[in-house]
């Protein structure tokens, strides 16, 4: 079986070959590749400014700077795939590749659904807040929340068209299943969980080693991720625990900034900075910069609670990573998150808008003393959900079932 993957990021092997910094995103795809490549011939295609074609560690990689009939025809002639697997549905080149691959069965894995995410792009912020904090970077790069939402809406049209035409899709949650059938009632939906980055399968959160009254959050880049809501909740938490610390993955926007740093700030960065100082949280918030897998794991193991405050998510891998380690988690009740937080973990869910409830959930974790039962339970369900051998079996079975159906068609 020969399966050609379409990825939205360059895998580490290609990045290293091109002497560029590997992406910190997409770790689940590379983890899946490692467990499948001994059973399946896999090729991986990604967009990049430089054309690249090379076999590395048993995988044929391609990087292309455009999608047209000539270039795509060369890749198909070279790799000769039995099946094309789109990892993600959110970019227009995916639809274009689908059109150019007539006669070859195609399946798409849903990561997020950009057409749905667009509804939540502003994270509950109003237009006044957005426009007042707009920066030169937002104007020049068209990168502000309103432009991000507009771009998501445009890409969402392509995504909806793709899903409406596909015969097969792979998902993980009731949320992505419901939306897939809403876009295409006749689509064949397969469920397959994701392989998490390998270093998170080992290690366990220990309350004796954590730093009390610390909160860890993974993303502060856009309003959809909800950090502004977490800051408002932190203000309430601080009344009870003045020493509370929020550690956030992302560039530092506090303190004295250089002219260059200020020019690089997005409108959302500017909004967060102003909010932090307005709420008197400048001594309670620490920005950690970009973190690799090992650094993320260290943060998980020493935090008191991991908070996922997003306005929408499908099945966030950061939450899965925290669960594999047994970290206490508070998360917003959105998208596919409830599938990952069944009862009694659902006691730590809250509505995205309800910052007061978020604050109380954090306080509940801070005051809890006994964690043994929680750690054992949450690790058990995460290990079952992200079991590598089962996921390998499930994915191969999906590929085989699609090809069997296509042969009968």
C-alpha positions as CSV (number, residue, x, y, z in Angstrom):
1,X,0.0,0.0,0.0
2,X,1.3,3.4,-1.0
3,X,-0.2,6.4,0.7
4,X,0.7,10.0,-0.1
5,X,0.2,12.5,2.8
6,X,-0.5,16.2,2.3
7,X,0.8,18.2,5.2
8,X,0.4,21.9,6.1
9,X,3.9,21.9,7.7
10,X,7.4,20.7,6.8
11,X,8.4,17.6,8.8
12,X,11.6,17.8,10.8
13,X,13.5,15.6,8.4
14,X,12.9,18.0,5.5
15,X,13.5,21.1,7.7
16,X,16.8,19.7,8.8
17,X,17.8,18.8,5.2
18,X,16.9,22.4,4.1
19,X,18.8,23.8,7.1
20,X,15.8,25.6,8.5
21,X,14.3,25.6,12.0
22,X,11.8,22.7,12.5
23,X,8.2,23.7,13.4
24,X,7.0,23.1,16.9
25,X,3.6,22.3,15.4
26,X,2.3,19.1,13.9
27,X,4.1,16.6,16.2
28,X,1.2,14.2,16.1
29,X,1.6,13.7,12.3
30,X,5.3,12.9,12.7
31,X,4.5,10.5,15.6
32,X,1.9,8.7,13.4
33,X,4.4,8.5,10.6
34,X,6.9,6.7,12.8
35,X,4.5,3.9,13.8
36,X,3.1,3.4,10.2
37,X,6.2,3.6,7.9
38,X,7.3,0.1,8.6
39,X,3.9,-1.2,7.3
40,X,3.0,1.3,4.6
41,X,5.0,3.1,1.9
42,X,4.4,6.8,2.8
43,X,5.2,9.9,0.9
44,X,4.7,13.4,2.4
45,X,4.1,16.6,0.5
46,X,4.2,20.1,1.9
47,X,4.3,23.6,0.5
48,X,7.6,25.5,0.7
49,X,9.5,28.2,-1.2
50,X,12.1,25.6,-2.3
51,X,11.4,22.5,-4.4
52,X,12.6,19.4,-2.6
53,X,12.4,15.7,-3.4
54,X,14.3,13.1,-1.3
55,X,13.9,9.9,0.5
56,X,14.9,10.2,4.2
57,X,14.7,7.5,6.8
58,X,12.4,5.4,4.6
59,X,10.0,8.2,3.7
60,X,9.8,10.0,0.4
61,X,9.4,13.7,1.0
62,X,8.4,16.4,-1.4
63,X,8.3,20.2,-0.9
64,X,6.7,22.3,-3.6
65,X,6.2,26.0,-4.0
66,X,2.9,25.8,-6.0
67,X,0.2,23.4,-7.0
68,X,-0.3,23.0,-10.7
69,X,-1.0,20.2,-13.1
70,X,2.6,19.8,-14.2
71,X,4.2,19.7,-10.7
72,X,1.5,17.5,-9.2
73,X,1.6,15.2,-12.2
74,X,5.3,14.7,-11.6
75,X,4.8,13.8,-8.0
76,X,2.0,11.3,-8.8
77,X,4.1,9.7,-11.5
78,X,7.1,9.4,-9.1
79,X,5.3,8.1,-6.0
80,X,2.3,6.4,-7.7
81,X,0.0,6.5,-4.6
82,X,-2.9,4.1,-4.0
83,X,-4.5,6.7,-1.7
84,X,-4.1,10.4,-0.9
85,X,-4.5,11.4,2.8
86,X,-5.0,15.1,3.5
87,X,-3.9,16.1,7.0
88,X,-6.1,19.0,7.6
89,X,-8.9,20.6,5.4
90,X,-8.3,24.3,6.1
91,X,-6.1,25.4,3.2
92,X,-7.2,26.1,-0.5
93,X,-4.3,24.1,-1.9
94,X,-5.9,20.9,-0.5
95,X,-9.0,21.4,-2.7
96,X,-6.8,22.1,-5.7
97,X,-4.8,18.9,-5.1
98,X,-8.1,17.0,-4.8
99,X,-9.2,18.3,-8.2
100,X,-5.8,17.4,-9.7
101,X,-5.9,13.8,-8.3
102,X,-8.9,12.4,-10.2
103,X,-9.1,8.7,-10.1
104,X,-7.1,8.4,-6.9
105,X,-9.1,7.8,-3.7
106,X,-8.8,10.7,-1.1
107,X,-9.4,10.9,2.6
108,X,-9.0,13.9,4.9
109,X,-8.2,14.0,8.6
110,X,-9.9,16.8,10.4
111,X,-7.6,18.8,12.6
112,X,-9.7,21.8,13.3
113,X,-12.5,23.1,11.0
114,X,-11.6,26.6,9.9
115,X,-15.1,27.3,8.6
116,X,-16.4,26.8,12.1
117,X,-13.5,28.4,13.9
118,X,-14.2,31.6,12.1
119,X,-17.3,32.1,14.3
120,X,-15.0,32.3,17.3
121,X,-12.0,34.1,15.9
122,X,-12.6,37.2,18.0
123,X,-12.7,35.3,21.2
124,X,-15.6,37.4,22.5
125,X,-13.8,40.7,22.0
126,X,-15.8,43.6,20.7
127,X,-14.9,45.7,17.7
128,X,-14.0,48.7,19.8
129,X,-11.4,46.7,21.7
130,X,-9.9,45.3,18.5
131,X,-9.8,48.6,16.5
132,X,-8.5,50.6,19.5
133,X,-5.5,48.3,19.9
134,X,-4.7,47.9,16.2
135,X,-1.0,48.2,15.4
136,X,1.1,49.0,12.4
137,X,1.9,45.3,12.1
138,X,-1.8,44.5,11.9
139,X,-2.2,47.1,9.1
140,X,0.9,46.1,7.0
141,X,0.6,42.3,7.4
142,X,-3.2,42.3,7.6
143,X,-2.7,40.1,10.7
144,X,-5.2,41.6,13.2
145,X,-8.2,39.6,14.6
146,X,-10.6,41.0,12.0
147,X,-8.3,40.1,9.1
148,X,-7.7,36.7,10.7
149,X,-11.4,36.1,10.9
150,X,-11.8,37.3,7.3
151,X,-9.1,34.9,6.1
152,X,-10.7,32.0,8.0
153,X,-14.0,32.7,6.4
154,X,-12.3,32.7,2.9
155,X,-10.5,29.4,3.7
156,X,-13.6,28.0,5.2
157,X,-15.4,28.2,1.8
158,X,-12.7,26.0,0.3
159,X,-12.9,23.7,3.2
160,X,-16.7,23.3,3.0
161,X,-16.4,22.6,-0.8
162,X,-13.7,20.0,-0.2
163,X,-15.7,18.1,2.5
164,X,-18.8,18.3,0.4
165,X,-17.0,16.4,-2.4
166,X,-15.0,13.9,-0.3
167,X,-16.3,10.4,0.2
168,X,-14.2,9.7,3.3
169,X,-13.1,11.7,6.4
170,X,-11.3,10.8,9.6
171,X,-12.1,12.5,12.9
172,X,-12.0,12.0,16.6
173,X,-14.9,13.7,18.3
174,X,-18.6,14.1,18.3
175,X,-18.0,17.7,17.4
176,X,-16.1,17.1,14.2
177,X,-18.4,14.2,13.3
178,X,-21.5,16.4,13.6
179,X,-20.0,19.2,11.5
180,X,-18.7,16.7,8.8
181,X,-22.2,15.3,8.3
182,X,-23.7,18.8,8.3
183,X,-21.4,19.6,5.3
184,X,-21.8,16.3,3.6
185,X,-24.6,13.9,4.8
186,X,-23.3,11.1,2.6
187,X,-19.7,11.2,3.8
188,X,-18.1,8.0,5.3
189,X,-16.8,9.0,8.8
190,X,-14.0,7.0,10.4
191,X,-12.8,7.5,13.9
192,X,-9.1,7.4,14.7
193,X,-7.3,9.0,17.6
194,X,-4.0,10.8,17.4
195,X,-0.5,9.7,18.5
196,X,0.9,12.2,20.9
197,X,4.6,13.3,20.9
198,X,6.6,10.4,22.3
199,X,8.1,12.1,25.4
200,X,4.7,12.6,26.9
201,X,4.0,8.9,27.2
202,X,6.6,8.7,30.1
203,X,6.5,10.6,33.3
204,X,3.9,11.5,35.9
205,X,2.8,14.7,37.6
206,X,3.6,14.6,41.3
207,X,1.9,17.2,43.6
208,X,5.0,17.1,45.8
209,X,7.1,18.4,43.0
210,X,4.8,21.1,41.5
211,X,5.0,24.8,42.3
212,X,2.0,25.8,44.2
213,X,-0.5,28.3,42.8
214,X,1.0,28.2,39.3
215,X,-1.1,28.1,36.2
216,X,0.2,27.0,32.8
217,X,-1.3,28.0,29.4
218,X,0.0,27.0,26.0
219,X,-1.0,29.7,23.5
220,X,-1.4,33.5,23.6
221,X,-1.2,34.2,19.9
222,X,-4.8,35.0,19.0
223,X,-8.1,35.9,20.7
224,X,-9.6,32.5,19.9
225,X,-7.2,30.9,22.4
226,X,-8.8,32.9,25.2
227,X,-5.8,34.1,27.2
228,X,-7.6,37.4,27.8
229,X,-10.4,35.5,29.6
230,X,-7.8,33.7,31.7
231,X,-6.3,37.0,32.7
232,X,-9.7,38.3,33.9
233,X,-10.1,35.1,35.9
234,X,-6.6,35.4,37.3
235,X,-7.5,38.8,38.7
236,X,-10.2,37.1,40.8
237,X,-7.9,34.2,41.9
238,X,-5.3,36.7,43.0
239,X,-7.6,38.0,45.7
240,X,-7.3,34.7,47.5
241,X,-3.8,33.8,46.4
242,X,-1.8,37.0,45.8
243,X,1.3,34.9,44.8
244,X,-0.5,33.2,41.9
245,X,1.7,32.9,38.8
246,X,0.5,32.4,35.2
247,X,3.1,30.9,32.9
248,X,2.2,31.4,29.2
249,X,3.8,30.0,26.1
250,X,4.5,33.0,23.8
251,X,6.8,36.0,23.3
252,X,7.3,38.4,26.2
253,X,5.2,41.5,25.9
254,X,5.8,42.9,29.4
255,X,8.3,45.3,30.8
256,X,10.3,47.9,28.9
257,X,10.2,47.1,25.2
258,X,12.5,48.3,22.5
259,X,11.2,50.1,19.4
260,X,11.7,47.0,17.4
261,X,9.7,44.9,19.9
262,X,6.8,47.4,19.9
263,X,6.7,47.4,16.1
264,X,6.5,43.6,16.1
265,X,3.6,43.6,18.5
266,X,0.2,42.6,17.1
267,X,-3.0,44.3,18.2
268,X,-3.8,41.3,20.4
269,X,-0.4,41.5,22.0
270,X,-1.0,45.2,22.7
271,X,-4.5,44.4,24.2
272,X,-3.1,41.7,26.5
273,X,-0.3,44.0,27.7
274,X,-2.7,46.7,28.5
275,X,-5.1,44.3,30.2
276,X,-2.3,42.8,32.4
277,X,-1.3,46.3,33.6
278,X,-4.9,47.4,34.0
279,X,-5.6,44.4,36.3
280,X,-2.3,44.8,38.2
281,X,-1.0,41.4,37.1
282,X,2.4,42.4,35.8
283,X,4.1,40.6,38.6
284,X,1.9,37.5,38.2
285,X,2.4,36.7,34.5
286,X,5.4,35.2,32.9
287,X,5.8,34.7,29.1
288,X,8.0,31.7,28.3
289,X,8.7,32.2,24.6
290,X,8.3,29.2,22.2
291,X,8.7,25.8,23.8
292,X,9.8,22.5,22.3
293,X,8.3,19.2,23.5
294,X,10.8,18.7,26.3
295,X,10.3,22.2,27.6
296,X,6.6,21.8,27.5
297,X,6.8,18.6,29.5
298,X,8.9,20.3,32.2
299,X,6.2,23.1,32.5
300,X,3.4,20.5,32.8
301,X,5.2,18.6,35.5
302,X,5.8,21.6,37.7
303,X,2.5,23.5,37.3
304,X,-0.3,23.4,39.8
305,X,-2.9,23.4,37.0
306,X,-3.0,23.5,33.2
307,X,-5.8,25.8,31.8
308,X,-7.2,25.5,28.3
309,X,-9.3,28.7,28.0
310,X,-10.1,28.5,24.2
311,X,-13.2,29.7,22.5
312,X,-13.2,26.6,20.3
313,X,-11.1,23.5,20.0
314,X,-11.6,20.1,18.4
315,X,-9.2,17.7,20.3
316,X,-6.4,19.8,21.5
317,X,-3.1,17.9,21.8
318,X,-1.9,20.1,24.7
319,X,-4.8,18.8,26.7
320,X,-4.0,15.2,25.7
321,X,-0.3,15.7,26.7
322,X,-1.3,17.1,30.1
323,X,-3.6,14.1,30.7
324,X,-1.0,11.5,29.8
325,X,1.2,13.1,32.5
326,X,-1.7,13.3,35.0
327,X,-1.7,17.1,35.3
328,X,-4.8,18.8,36.9
329,X,-6.7,20.5,34.1
330,X,-9.4,23.1,33.8
331,X,-10.8,23.6,30.3
332,X,-13.6,25.5,28.5
333,X,-16.6,23.4,27.5
334,X,-16.2,23.9,23.7
335,X,-16.0,21.8,20.6
336,X,-14.6,18.3,21.1
337,X,-13.2,19.0,24.6
338,X,-16.1,17.4,26.5
339,X,-15.2,14.1,24.7
340,X,-11.8,14.3,26.3
341,X,-13.1,15.2,29.7
342,X,-15.8,12.7,30.7
343,X,-17.3,12.6,34.1
344,X,-15.9,13.1,36.7
345,X,-13.3,15.2,34.8
346,X,-16.2,17.3,33.5
347,X,-16.4,18.9,36.9
348,X,-13.4,20.9,35.8
349,X,-15.1,22.3,32.6
350,X,-16.7,25.7,32.4
351,X,-18.3,28.0,29.7
352,X,-15.8,30.1,27.8
353,X,-17.6,33.3,28.7
354,X,-17.8,32.6,32.4
355,X,-14.6,34.0,33.8
356,X,-16.0,33.8,37.3
357,X,-16.5,30.0,37.0
358,X,-13.0,29.7,35.5
359,X,-11.6,31.4,38.6
360,X,-13.5,29.1,40.9
361,X,-12.3,26.0,39.1
362,X,-8.7,27.2,39.4
363,X,-9.3,27.9,43.1
364,X,-10.8,24.4,43.5
365,X,-7.6,22.9,42.1
366,X,-5.4,25.0,44.3
367,X,-7.2,23.9,47.4
368,X,-7.4,20.2,46.6
369,X,-4.9,18.0,48.6
370,X,-5.5,14.5,47.4
371,X,-4.6,13.7,43.8
372,X,-3.8,10.0,43.6
373,X,-7.2,8.9,42.3
374,X,-7.3,11.7,39.7
375,X,-3.8,11.0,38.4
376,X,-4.5,7.3,38.0
377,X,-7.8,7.9,36.3
378,X,-6.8,10.6,33.9
379,X,-3.6,8.8,32.8
380,X,-5.6,5.6,32.2
381,X,-8.1,7.2,29.9
382,X,-5.4,9.2,28.0
383,X,-3.2,6.1,27.6
384,X,-6.2,4.2,26.2
385,X,-7.2,7.0,23.9
386,X,-3.6,7.6,22.6
387,X,-2.4,4.0,22.5
388,X,0.1,3.8,19.7
389,X,-0.5,0.2,18.7
390,X,-4.3,0.6,18.6
391,X,-4.0,3.8,16.5
392,X,-1.7,2.0,14.1
393,X,-4.2,-0.8,13.7
394,X,-7.1,1.7,13.3
395,X,-5.3,3.8,10.6
396,X,-4.2,0.8,8.6
397,X,-7.8,-0.6,8.8
398,X,-9.2,2.7,7.6
399,X,-6.8,2.8,4.6
400,X,-7.6,-0.9,3.7
401,X,-11.4,-0.3,4.0
402,X,-11.3,2.7,1.7
403,X,-9.3,0.9,-0.9
404,X,-11.6,-2.1,-0.7
405,X,-14.6,0.1,-1.1
406,X,-13.0,1.8,-4.1
407,X,-12.2,-1.5,-5.8
408,X,-15.9,-2.5,-5.5
409,X,-17.1,0.9,-6.8
